[in-house]
Amino acid sequence: MSSTNAIVSRAQLRGFRATPQKSRRVVDLVRGQRADLALNMMCFANQPELGKAIYDLISSAVANAKQSNPGLRDASQLWVVEALVDEGFTMKRFRARAQGRGYPINKRSSQITITLSDDRKFRTNAKKATGTETLKSKEGEAK
């Protein structure tokens, strides 16, 4: 199927109270999987609260796809083509320590974005930054 006619649906969860590092470990499990398989995997995720949130997020993306494309039968026709975890807001707190000191505590949050498509090889417009491009540009400036 060509990418111009591909079914694409997206769902986003913002401000989820889990660190991005922990969220990425769970989201990496579903990237590239069929949507129904990803839903089953999230039922048994090693971080239950995070697994339930991602389960709800994938379910929402499937519902978005069904709403915009009535011919879509079920989640087995869709693939998780993009799964991103970005850092959300950080609540900064201090822990009281000895001799009037305070140690900082950062309570981080995540923004999780799931994109589903019926075309397994569908690519979004997001470009990946590679380290080689930055190295070449720095070498050119130095000369």
DSSP file (Angstrom, degrees, kcal/mol; ACC not computed):
  #  RESIDUE AA STRUCTURE BP1 BP2  ACC     N-H-->O    O-->H-N    N-H-->O    O-->H-N    TCO  KAPPA ALPHA  PHI   PSI    X-CA   Y-CA   Z-CA
    1    1 A M              0   0    0      0, 0.0     2,-0.1     0, 0.0     5,-0.1   0.000 360.0 360.0 360.0 136.7    0.0    0.0    0.0
    2    2 A S    >   -     0   0    0      1,-0.1     3,-0.7     3,-0.0     4,-0.3  -0.373 360.0-121.6 -75.8 155.3    1.4    3.4   -0.9
    3    3 A S  T 3  S+     0   0    0      1,-0.2     3,-0.4     2,-0.2    -1,-0.1   0.693 107.6  65.3 -72.0 -17.4    2.1    5.9    1.9
    4    4 A T  T 3  S+     0   0    0      1,-0.2    -1,-0.2     3,-0.0    -2,-0.0   0.833 110.1  36.6 -73.7 -30.0   -0.3    8.5    0.4
    5    5 A N  S <  S+     0   0    0     -3,-0.7    -1,-0.2     2,-0.1    -2,-0.2   0.300  91.1 127.0-101.0   8.5   -3.3    6.3    1.0
    6    6 A A        -     0   0    0     -3,-0.4     2,-0.5    -4,-0.3    -3,-0.1  -0.369  64.2-119.9 -70.8 143.1   -2.1    4.8    4.3
    7    7 A I        -     0   0    0     -2,-0.1   111,-1.1    62,-0.0     2,-0.4  -0.721  37.2-177.6 -78.6 124.9   -4.3    5.0    7.4
    8    8 A V  E     +A  117   0A   0     -2,-0.5     2,-0.4   109,-0.2   109,-0.2  -0.991   8.3 171.9-129.4 127.1   -2.4    7.0   10.0
    9    9 A S  E     -A  116   0A   0    107,-2.3   107,-3.2    -2,-0.4     2,-0.4  -0.989   9.6-165.2-134.1 147.5   -3.7    7.7   13.5
   10   10 A R  E     -A  115   0A   0     -2,-0.4     2,-0.3   105,-0.2   105,-0.2  -0.968   7.1-175.1-133.8 143.0   -1.9    9.2   16.4
   11   11 A A  E     -A  114   0A   0    103,-2.3   103,-2.7    -2,-0.4     2,-0.4  -0.993   9.2-161.5-136.6 145.8   -2.5    9.5   20.1
   12   12 A Q  E     -A  113   0A   0     -2,-0.3     2,-0.5   101,-0.2   101,-0.2  -0.986  10.0-162.4-134.6 137.2   -0.5   11.4   22.7
   13   13 A L  E     -A  112   0A   0     99,-3.2    99,-2.8    -2,-0.4     2,-0.4  -0.978  19.1-168.2-116.7 120.4   -0.2   11.2   26.5
   14   14 A R  E     +     0   0A   0     -2,-0.5    97,-0.2    97,-0.2    -2,-0.0  -0.874  60.2  12.6-115.6 142.7    1.3   14.3   28.1
   15   15 A G  E    S+     0   0A   0     95,-0.4     2,-0.4    -2,-0.4    96,-0.2   0.785  72.2 169.6  72.8  29.0    2.5   14.8   31.6
   16   16 A F  E     -A  110   0A   0     94,-2.3    94,-2.7    -3,-0.3     2,-2.3  -0.612  39.5-123.2 -77.2 130.6    2.5   11.2   32.6
   17   17 A R  S    S+     0   0    0     -2,-0.4     2,-0.3    92,-0.2    92,-0.2  -0.441  76.0  96.9 -82.1  73.2    4.3   10.9   36.0
   18   18 A A  S    S-     0   0    0     -2,-2.3    -2,-0.1    89,-0.0    -3,-0.1  -0.964  81.2 -99.1-148.4 146.5    7.1    8.4   35.1
   19   19 A T     >  -     0   0    0     -2,-0.3     4,-2.3     1,-0.1     3,-0.2  -0.362  28.4-124.1 -66.9 147.1   10.6    9.2   34.1
   20   20 A P  H  > S+     0   0    0      0, 0.0     4,-2.5     0, 0.0     5,-0.2   0.842 110.3  59.0 -59.6 -33.2   11.3    9.2   30.4
   21   21 A Q  H  > S+     0   0    0      2,-0.2     4,-1.1     1,-0.2    -2,-0.0   0.923 110.2  40.9 -63.6 -44.1   14.1    6.6   30.9
   22   22 A K  H  > S+     0   0    0     -3,-0.2     4,-1.1     1,-0.2    -1,-0.2   0.877 114.1  53.9 -70.4 -37.2   11.7    4.1   32.4
   23   23 A S  H  X S+     0   0    0     -4,-2.3     4,-2.6     1,-0.2     3,-0.3   0.891 104.4  54.7 -64.4 -39.3    9.0    4.9   29.9
   24   24 A R  H  X S+     0   0    0     -4,-2.5     4,-2.2     1,-0.2    -1,-0.2   0.857 101.4  58.6 -63.9 -35.0   11.3    4.3   26.9
   25   25 A R  H  < S+     0   0    0     -4,-1.1     4,-0.3     1,-0.2    -1,-0.2   0.871 113.3  38.5 -63.1 -35.9   12.1    0.8   28.2
   26   26 A V  H >X S+     0   0    0     -4,-1.1     3,-1.1    -3,-0.3     4,-0.5   0.886 114.9  52.1 -81.2 -40.8    8.4   -0.1   28.0
   27   27 A V  H >X S+     0   0    0     -4,-2.6     4,-1.1     1,-0.3     3,-1.1   0.831  98.9  65.8 -66.0 -31.8    7.6    1.7   24.8
   28   28 A D  H 3< S+     0   0    0     -4,-2.2    -1,-0.3     1,-0.2    -2,-0.2   0.760  92.6  64.1 -61.0 -23.8   10.6    0.0   23.0
   29   29 A L  H <4 S+     0   0    0     -3,-1.1    -1,-0.2    -4,-0.3    -2,-0.2   0.830 107.8  38.5 -68.7 -31.6    8.7   -3.3   23.4
   30   30 A V  H X< S+     0   0    0     -3,-1.1     3,-2.1    -4,-0.5    50,-0.3   0.618  83.3 115.2 -98.3 -13.7    5.8   -2.2   21.2
   31   31 A R  T 3< S+     0   0    0     -4,-1.1    50,-0.1     1,-0.3     3,-0.1  -0.392  90.1   8.5 -62.4 125.8    7.6   -0.2   18.5
   32   32 A G  T 3  S+     0   0    0     48,-2.4    -1,-0.3     1,-0.3     2,-0.1   0.419 103.8 121.2  86.1  -0.8    7.2   -2.0   15.1
   33   33 A Q  S <  S-     0   0    0     -3,-2.1    47,-3.0    47,-0.1    -1,-0.3  -0.486  73.3 -94.8 -91.1 162.4    4.6   -4.5   16.5
   34   34 A R  B  >  -B   79   0A   0     45,-0.2     4,-2.5    -2,-0.1    45,-0.3  -0.497  38.8-118.4 -68.3 148.7    1.1   -5.1   15.3
   35   35 A A  H  > S+     0   0    0     43,-2.7     4,-2.1    40,-0.6    41,-0.2   0.881 112.3  49.4 -63.2 -40.8   -1.4   -3.1   17.4
   36   36 A D  H  > S+     0   0    0     39,-0.7     4,-1.7    42,-0.3    -1,-0.2   0.886 113.0  47.9 -67.2 -36.3   -3.3   -6.1   18.8
   37   37 A L  H  > S+     0   0    0      2,-0.2     4,-2.2     1,-0.2    -2,-0.2   0.884 110.0  52.7 -68.0 -38.7    0.0   -7.8   19.8
   38   38 A A  H  X S+     0   0    0     -4,-2.5     4,-1.9     2,-0.2    -2,-0.2   0.882 106.9  52.7 -64.2 -38.3    1.2   -4.5   21.4
   39   39 A L  H  X S+     0   0    0     -4,-2.1     4,-0.9     1,-0.2    -1,-0.2   0.917 109.7  48.3 -63.1 -42.4   -2.0   -4.4   23.4
   40   40 A N  H >X S+     0   0    0     -4,-1.7     4,-0.6     1,-0.2     3,-0.5   0.890 109.6  52.9 -64.5 -38.6   -1.5   -7.9   24.7
   41   41 A M  H >< S+     0   0    0     -4,-2.2     3,-0.9     1,-0.2    -1,-0.2   0.865 104.6  55.2 -65.2 -35.6    2.2   -7.1   25.6
   42   42 A M  H >< S+     0   0    0     -4,-1.9     3,-1.0     1,-0.2    -1,-0.2   0.721  95.5  66.5 -73.4 -19.5    1.1   -4.1   27.6
   43   43 A C  H << S+     0   0    0     -4,-0.9    -1,-0.2    -3,-0.5    -2,-0.2   0.804 112.5  33.8 -65.7 -27.3   -1.2   -6.3   29.7
   44   44 A F  T << S+     0   0    0     -3,-0.9    -1,-0.2    -4,-0.6    -2,-0.2  -0.025  85.7 146.2-118.7  28.5    1.9   -8.0   31.1
   45   45 A A    <   -     0   0    0     -3,-1.0     6,-0.1     1,-0.1     7,-0.1  -0.320  57.5-122.7 -66.8 150.3    4.4   -5.2   31.1
   46   46 A N  S    S+     0   0    0      1,-0.2    -1,-0.1     2,-0.1    -4,-0.0   0.619 108.1  54.0 -72.9 -11.0    7.0   -5.2   33.9
   47   47 A Q  S  > S-     0   0    0      1,-0.1     4,-3.0   -25,-0.1    -1,-0.2  -0.874  76.3-167.5-119.2  95.5    5.8   -1.8   35.0
   48   48 A P  H  > S+     0   0    0      0, 0.0     4,-2.4     0, 0.0     5,-0.2   0.851  82.5  47.6 -57.8 -42.7    2.0   -2.2   35.5
   49   49 A E  H  > S+     0   0    0      1,-0.2     4,-1.7     2,-0.2     5,-0.1   0.916 116.9  43.3 -66.6 -41.5    1.0    1.4   35.8
   50   50 A L  H  > S+     0   0    0      2,-0.2     4,-2.3     1,-0.2     5,-0.2   0.883 112.2  54.4 -68.9 -39.5    3.1    2.4   32.8
   51   51 A G  H  X S+     0   0    0     -4,-3.0     4,-2.3     1,-0.2    -2,-0.2   0.898 108.3  48.9 -61.1 -41.5    1.8   -0.6   30.9
   52   52 A K  H  X S+     0   0    0     -4,-2.4     4,-2.5    -5,-0.2    -1,-0.2   0.894 110.3  51.2 -66.1 -39.5   -1.8    0.3   31.5
   53   53 A A  H  X S+     0   0    0     -4,-1.7     4,-1.8     2,-0.2    -2,-0.2   0.913 113.3  43.9 -64.3 -42.4   -1.2    3.9   30.4
   54   54 A I  H  X S+     0   0    0     -4,-2.3     4,-2.7     2,-0.2     5,-0.2   0.860 111.0  55.6 -71.6 -34.8    0.4    2.7   27.1
   55   55 A Y  H  X S+     0   0    0     -4,-2.3     4,-2.5    -5,-0.2    -2,-0.2   0.943 110.2  45.6 -58.5 -48.2   -2.4    0.2   26.7
   56   56 A D  H  X S+     0   0    0     -4,-2.5     4,-2.1     1,-0.2    -2,-0.2   0.866 111.9  52.7 -63.4 -36.3   -5.0    3.0   26.9
   57   57 A L  H  X S+     0   0    0     -4,-1.8     4,-2.0     2,-0.2    -2,-0.2   0.916 111.0  45.1 -66.9 -44.1   -2.9    5.1   24.6
   58   58 A I  H  X S+     0   0    0     -4,-2.7     4,-2.4     2,-0.2    -2,-0.2   0.899 112.2  53.0 -66.5 -39.8   -2.7    2.4   21.9
   59   59 A S  H  X S+     0   0    0     -4,-2.5     4,-2.3    -5,-0.2    -2,-0.2   0.892 108.9  50.1 -60.8 -39.3   -6.5    1.7   22.4
   60   60 A S  H  X S+     0   0    0     -4,-2.1     4,-2.4     2,-0.2    -1,-0.2   0.901 109.6  50.0 -65.7 -41.1   -7.1    5.4   21.8
   61   61 A A  H  X S+     0   0    0     -4,-2.0     4,-2.0     2,-0.2    -2,-0.2   0.884 110.9  49.9 -65.4 -37.7   -5.0    5.4   18.6
   62   62 A V  H  X S+     0   0    0     -4,-2.4     4,-2.4     2,-0.2    -2,-0.2   0.916 110.9  49.5 -65.0 -42.8   -7.0    2.3   17.4
   63   63 A A  H  X S+     0   0    0     -4,-2.3     4,-2.2     1,-0.2    -2,-0.2   0.884 109.2  52.4 -63.7 -38.3  -10.3    4.1   18.1
   64   64 A N  H  X S+     0   0    0     -4,-2.4     4,-1.9     2,-0.2    -1,-0.2   0.903 110.3  48.4 -62.2 -40.9   -9.1    7.2   16.3
   65   65 A A  H  X S+     0   0    0     -4,-2.0     4,-1.6     1,-0.2    -2,-0.2   0.903 111.9  48.4 -66.9 -41.1   -8.2    5.0   13.2
   66   66 A K  H  < S+     0   0    0     -4,-2.4    -1,-0.2     1,-0.2    -2,-0.2   0.875 110.5  52.3 -66.4 -36.5  -11.6    3.3   13.3
   67   67 A Q  H  < S+     0   0    0     -4,-2.2    -1,-0.2     1,-0.2    -2,-0.2   0.899 115.7  38.8 -66.8 -41.1  -13.4    6.6   13.6
   68   68 A S  H  < S+     0   0    0     -4,-1.9    -1,-0.2     1,-0.2    -2,-0.2   0.678 125.4  38.6 -84.8 -16.7  -11.7    8.2   10.6
   69   69 A N    ><  -     0   0    0     -4,-1.6     3,-2.0    -5,-0.2    -1,-0.2  -0.785  63.3-176.1-134.5  89.9  -11.8    4.9    8.5
   70   70 A P  T 3  S+     0   0    0      0, 0.0    -1,-0.1     0, 0.0    -4,-0.1   0.715  80.4  67.6 -61.6 -20.4  -15.0    3.0    9.0
   71   71 A G  T 3  S+     0   0    0      2,-0.0     2,-0.4     0, 0.0    -5,-0.1   0.598  74.4 106.6 -75.4  -9.6  -13.8    0.1    6.8
   72   72 A L    <   -     0   0    0     -3,-2.0     3,-0.1    -6,-0.2    -3,-0.1  -0.571  51.4-169.7 -74.4 124.9  -11.2   -0.8    9.4
   73   73 A R        -     0   0    0     -2,-0.4     2,-0.3     1,-0.2    -1,-0.2   0.963  53.6 -25.8 -83.1 -55.6  -12.2   -4.0   11.1
   74   74 A D    >   -     0   0    0     -8,-0.0     3,-1.3     1,-0.0    -1,-0.2  -0.865  68.2 -83.3-151.9-177.7   -9.9   -4.4   14.1
   75   75 A A  G >  S+     0   0    0     -2,-0.3     3,-1.5     1,-0.3   -39,-0.7   0.628 108.1  79.1 -71.8 -13.9   -6.5   -3.7   15.6
   76   76 A S  G 3  S+     0   0    0      1,-0.3    -1,-0.3   -41,-0.2   -39,-0.0   0.660  87.6  59.3 -71.4 -12.5   -4.8   -6.5   13.8
   77   77 A Q  G <  S+     0   0    0     -3,-1.3     2,-0.3   -43,-0.1    -1,-0.3   0.527  96.9  77.1 -88.3  -6.6   -4.7   -4.4   10.6
   78   78 A L    <   -     0   0    0     -3,-1.5   -43,-2.7    -4,-0.1     2,-0.3  -0.778  61.6-157.6-111.0 150.6   -2.6   -1.7   12.2
   79   79 A W  E     -BC  34 117A   0     38,-3.0    38,-2.1    -2,-0.3     2,-1.2  -0.928  26.5-119.4-122.0 146.5    1.1   -1.4   13.1
   80   80 A V  E     + C   0 116A   0    -47,-3.0   -48,-2.4    -2,-0.3    36,-0.2  -0.753  41.2 167.8 -82.2  99.6    2.9    0.7   15.6
   81   81 A V  E     +     0   0A   0     34,-1.6     2,-0.4    -2,-1.2    -1,-0.2   0.708  63.4  23.8 -91.1 -21.4    5.1    2.6   13.2
   82   82 A E  E     + C   0 115A   0     33,-1.6    33,-3.0    -3,-0.2     2,-0.4  -0.977  56.2 173.8-147.6 131.3    6.3    5.3   15.6
   83   83 A A  E     - C   0 114A   0     -2,-0.4     2,-0.4    31,-0.2    31,-0.2  -0.919  15.5-179.3-138.7 110.0    6.5    5.3   19.4
   84   84 A L  E     - C   0 113A   0     29,-2.8    29,-2.5    -2,-0.4     2,-0.4  -0.859  15.7-166.1-115.1 144.1    8.2    8.4   20.9
   85   85 A V  E     + C   0 112A   0     -2,-0.4     2,-0.3    27,-0.2    27,-0.2  -0.978  15.8 176.6-127.3 118.5    8.9    9.3   24.5
   86   86 A D  E     - C   0 111A   0     25,-3.0    25,-2.8    -2,-0.4     2,-0.4  -0.785  36.6 -96.9-115.3 161.8    9.9   12.9   25.2
   87   87 A E  E     - C   0 110A   0     -2,-0.3    23,-0.3    23,-0.2     3,-0.1  -0.635  40.1-168.6 -80.9 132.6   10.6   14.6   28.5
   88   88 A G  E     -     0   0A   0     21,-2.8    23,-0.1    -2,-0.4    -1,-0.1   0.104  44.6 -35.2 -94.8-148.0    7.7   16.5   30.0
   89   89 A F  E     -     0   0A   0     21,-0.1    20,-0.8    19,-0.1     2,-0.5  -0.329  54.0-142.1 -73.2 158.5    7.7   18.9   32.9
   90   90 A T  E     - C   0 108A   0     18,-0.2     2,-0.6    -3,-0.1    18,-0.2  -0.987   3.0-148.2-124.7 122.0   10.0   18.4   35.9
   91   91 A M  E     - C   0 107A   0     16,-2.6    16,-3.0    -2,-0.5     2,-0.6  -0.802  18.1-148.1 -87.8 123.6    8.9   19.2   39.4
   92   92 A K  E     + C   0 106A   0     -2,-0.6     2,-0.3    14,-0.2    14,-0.2  -0.829  25.0 166.3-100.3 124.7   11.9   20.4   41.4
   93   93 A R  E     - C   0 105A   0     12,-3.0    12,-3.1    -2,-0.6     2,-0.4  -0.808  25.4-133.6-127.6 167.3   11.9   19.6   45.1
   94   94 A F  E     - C   0 104A   0     -2,-0.3     2,-0.5    10,-0.2    -2,-0.0  -0.988   5.7-147.1-128.1 138.5   14.5   19.7   47.9
   95   95 A R  E     - C   0 103A   0      8,-3.1     8,-2.5    -2,-0.4     2,-0.2  -0.900  28.6-120.9 -99.6 125.2   15.3   17.0   50.5
   96   96 A A  E     - C   0 102A   0     -2,-0.5     6,-0.2     6,-0.2     2,-0.2  -0.471  38.5-180.0 -68.5 132.6   16.5   18.5   53.8
   97   97 A R    >   -     0   0    0      4,-2.7     3,-0.6    -2,-0.2     4,-0.3  -0.676  33.8 -62.1-125.1-179.9   19.9   17.3   54.8
   98   98 A A  G >  S+     0   0    0     -2,-0.2     3,-1.2     1,-0.2    -1,-0.2  -0.212 110.6  20.4 -66.9 153.6   22.3   17.9   57.6
   99   99 A Q  G 3  S-     0   0    0      1,-0.3    -1,-0.2     2,-0.0     0, 0.0   0.811 132.1 -59.7  59.8  36.9   23.8   21.3   58.5
  100  100 A G  G <  S+     0   0    0     -3,-0.6    -1,-0.3     1,-0.2    -2,-0.2   0.622  99.5 136.3  75.3  13.8   21.2   23.3   56.7
  101  101 A R    <   -     0   0    0     -3,-1.2    -4,-2.7    -4,-0.3     2,-0.4  -0.455  39.3-153.5 -89.6 165.1   21.8   21.8   53.3
  102  102 A G  E     - C   0  96A   0     -6,-0.2    -6,-0.2    -2,-0.1    -4,-0.0  -0.982   4.0-150.0-140.3 129.3   19.3   20.7   50.7
  103  103 A Y  E     - C   0  95A   0     -8,-2.5    -8,-3.1    -2,-0.4     2,-0.1  -0.829  27.6-117.6 -97.9 134.2   19.7   18.0   48.1
  104  104 A P  E     - C   0  94A   0      0, 0.0     2,-0.4     0, 0.0   -10,-0.2  -0.411  23.6-165.1 -73.0 144.1   17.7   18.5   44.9
  105  105 A I  E     - C   0  93A   0    -12,-3.1   -12,-3.0    -2,-0.1     2,-0.6  -0.996   5.2-157.7-125.9 124.1   15.0   15.9   43.8
  106  106 A N  E     - C   0  92A   0     -2,-0.4     2,-0.9   -14,-0.2   -14,-0.2  -0.909   1.1-161.6-105.3 116.1   13.7   16.1   40.3
  107  107 A K  E     - C   0  91A   0    -16,-3.0   -16,-2.6    -2,-0.6     2,-0.1  -0.837  22.7-161.8 -97.3 102.0   10.3   14.5   39.7
  108  108 A R  E     - C   0  90A   0     -2,-0.9     2,-0.3   -18,-0.2   -18,-0.2  -0.392  10.3-161.4 -88.2 159.2   10.3   14.0   36.0
  109  109 A S  E     -     0   0A   0    -20,-0.8   -21,-2.8   -92,-0.2     2,-0.3  -0.888   9.9-133.9-133.7 167.0    7.3   13.3   33.7
  110  110 A S  E     -AC  16  87A   0    -94,-2.7   -94,-2.3    -2,-0.3     2,-0.5  -0.869   5.7-150.2-124.1 153.0    7.0   11.9   30.1
  111  111 A Q  E     - C   0  86A   0    -25,-2.8   -25,-3.0    -2,-0.3     2,-0.5  -0.988  23.4-166.3-118.2 118.0    5.2   12.8   26.9
  112  112 A I  E     -AC  13  85A   0    -99,-2.8   -99,-3.2    -2,-0.5     2,-0.4  -0.903   6.3-172.2-111.9 130.3    4.4    9.6   25.0
  113  113 A T  E     -AC  12  84A   0    -29,-2.5   -29,-2.8    -2,-0.5     2,-0.4  -0.986   0.8-170.7-123.9 127.9    3.3    9.6   21.3
  114  114 A I  E     -AC  11  83A   0   -103,-2.7  -103,-2.3    -2,-0.4     2,-0.5  -0.972   1.7-167.8-118.4 130.2    2.1    6.5   19.5
  115  115 A T  E     -AC  10  82A   0    -33,-3.0   -34,-1.6    -2,-0.4   -33,-1.6  -0.980   5.3-167.1-119.3 127.5    1.5    6.5   15.7
  116  116 A L  E     +AC   9  80A   0   -107,-3.2  -107,-2.3    -2,-0.5     2,-0.3  -0.847   9.7 171.4-111.5 148.7   -0.4    3.6   14.0
  117  117 A S  E     -AC   8  79A   0    -38,-2.1   -38,-3.0    -2,-0.3  -109,-0.2  -0.987  39.2-134.6-150.1 154.6   -0.6    2.9   10.3
  118  118 A D  S    S+     0   0    0   -111,-1.1     2,-0.7    -2,-0.3  -110,-0.1   0.612  94.9  77.1 -83.9 -11.6   -1.9    0.0    8.2
  119  119 A D  S >  S-     0   0    0   -112,-0.4     3,-1.7     1,-0.1   -40,-0.1  -0.886  72.1-156.5 -98.6 115.3    1.3    0.3    6.1
  120  120 A R  T 3  S+     0   0    0     -2,-0.7    -1,-0.1     1,-0.3    -2,-0.0   0.820  92.3  47.3 -63.2 -32.1    4.1   -1.4    8.1
  121  121 A K  T 3  S+     0   0    0     -3,-0.1    -1,-0.3     2,-0.1     2,-0.1   0.184  80.1 139.7 -96.9  17.7    6.9    0.6    6.4
  122  122 A F    <   -     0   0    0     -3,-1.7     2,-0.4  -120,-0.1    -5,-0.0  -0.379  36.2-158.2 -63.2 136.0    5.1    3.9    6.7
  123  123 A R        -     0   0    0     -2,-0.1     2,-0.1   -41,-0.0   -41,-0.1  -0.954   4.9-142.9-119.0 136.1    7.6    6.7    7.6
  124  124 A T        -     0   0    0     -2,-0.4     0, 0.0   -43,-0.1     0, 0.0  -0.323  32.2-103.2 -84.7 177.4    6.7   10.0    9.2
  125  125 A N  S    S+     0   0    0     -2,-0.1     2,-0.2     2,-0.1    -1,-0.1   0.511  82.5 117.8 -81.5  -4.3    8.3   13.3    8.3
  126  126 A A        -     0   0    0      1,-0.1     2,-0.4     0, 0.0    -2,-0.1  -0.445  55.6-147.1 -67.9 132.5   10.5   13.3   11.5
  127  127 A K        -     0   0    0     -2,-0.2     2,-0.4     0, 0.0    -2,-0.1  -0.826   8.5-130.5-102.3 139.2   14.2   13.2   10.6
  128  128 A K        -     0   0    0     -2,-0.4     2,-0.5     1,-0.0     0, 0.0  -0.721  17.7-133.2 -87.3 135.4   16.7   11.5   12.8
  129  129 A A        -     0   0    0     -2,-0.4     2,-0.3     3,-0.0    -1,-0.0  -0.764  22.9-160.2 -86.9 127.5   19.8   13.4   13.8
  130  130 A T     >  -     0   0    0     -2,-0.5     4,-1.0     1,-0.1     3,-0.5  -0.816  23.4-128.6-109.1 151.7   22.9   11.4   13.3
  131  131 A G  H  > S+     0   0    0     -2,-0.3     4,-1.9     1,-0.2     5,-0.1   0.770 103.2  65.5 -67.5 -26.3   26.3   12.1   14.9
  132  132 A T  H  > S+     0   0    0      1,-0.2     4,-2.3     2,-0.2    -1,-0.2   0.865  97.1  54.7 -68.3 -34.6   28.1   12.0   11.6
  133  133 A E  H  > S+     0   0    0     -3,-0.5     4,-2.0     1,-0.2    -1,-0.2   0.917 109.8  46.1 -64.5 -41.9   26.4   15.0   10.2
  134  134 A T  H  X S+     0   0    0     -4,-1.0     4,-1.9     1,-0.2    -1,-0.2   0.874 111.6  52.1 -69.9 -35.0   27.4   17.2   13.2
  135  135 A L  H  X S+     0   0    0     -4,-1.9     4,-2.2     2,-0.2    -2,-0.2   0.921 109.7  48.8 -65.6 -42.7   31.0   15.9   13.0
  136  136 A K  H  X S+     0   0    0     -4,-2.3     4,-2.1     1,-0.2    -2,-0.2   0.902 111.0  49.7 -64.3 -40.7   31.3   16.8    9.3
  137  137 A S  H  X S+     0   0    0     -4,-2.0     4,-1.6     1,-0.2    -1,-0.2   0.876 111.2  49.1 -68.5 -35.1   29.9   20.2    9.8
  138  138 A K  H  X S+     0   0    0     -4,-1.9     4,-1.8     2,-0.2    -1,-0.2   0.882 110.0  51.2 -69.9 -37.4   32.3   20.9   12.7
  139  139 A E  H  X S+     0   0    0     -4,-2.2     4,-1.3     1,-0.2    -2,-0.2   0.893 108.9  51.6 -65.6 -38.5   35.3   19.7   10.7
  140  140 A G  H  < S+     0   0    0     -4,-2.1    -1,-0.2     1,-0.2    -2,-0.2   0.860 110.0  49.1 -66.1 -35.7   34.3   22.0    7.8
  141  141 A E  H  < S+     0   0    0     -4,-1.6    -1,-0.2     1,-0.2    -2,-0.2   0.843 106.9  56.0 -71.7 -32.9   34.1   25.0   10.2
  142  142 A A  H  <        0   0    0     -4,-1.8    -1,-0.2     1,-0.2    -2,-0.2   0.808 360.0 360.0 -71.1 -29.2   37.5   24.3   11.7
  143  143 A K     <        0   0    0     -4,-1.3    -1,-0.2    -5,-0.1    -2,-0.1   0.467 360.0 360.0 -78.2 360.0   39.4   24.3    8.4
